[in-house]
Amino acid sequence: MQILINTDKNVDGNERAINYYTAELKRELDRFDDKITRVEVHFGDENGEKFGKNDKRCMLEVRLQKKQPIVVTDHAESPEKAFYHAVEKLKKVLNSTFEKMREY
């Protein structure tokens, strides 16, 4: 599973943060590892320099083998919270997707 982390100019994308998010994704998505080819994480700040409630965005795009990509997005007051909420959404979607595949 390849993991790519992208940030806009308003969200800190230092090496420590990238390593942390990469490790968390590997841990959280470990059971889907054989089905996922790539995960792209996109962090953004919707308001830029201005203050706003829930203006930090995390979008996760997951590429599955021989399937259409799955995309989930979450907004929160910090990139970390948006990330964790998006990961939880993603796990639910992946569980549902693979459960439907097993039924057919």
C-alpha positions, 0 to 999 in steps of 0.5 A: 500500500502506497501512501501519499500525504499532500498539504496546502500552504496553510497546513504544516506538512513537515516530515514528522507529521507525514511520518505520523499520518503514514504510520497511523494509516498503516495501523488503521487500514492494516486489515485492508492492506492486500486490497488497497494499492494507494492512499492519498491524503489531502489536507487543506485550510478552507479559510487560509489565514482567517479563523473559522470553525471546522475549516480544516479539511482532510480528504482521503482517496483510496485506490482499490485493486480493479475498483473505482476509487473511494473518497471521504472528506471531513472538516474539523477545527484541526487537521488531526481531528479531521484526519481521524474522523475521515479515517473512521468514515473510510473504515466504514465505507471499506467494510461496507464495500468488501461486505457487498463484494462477499455477498455476490 
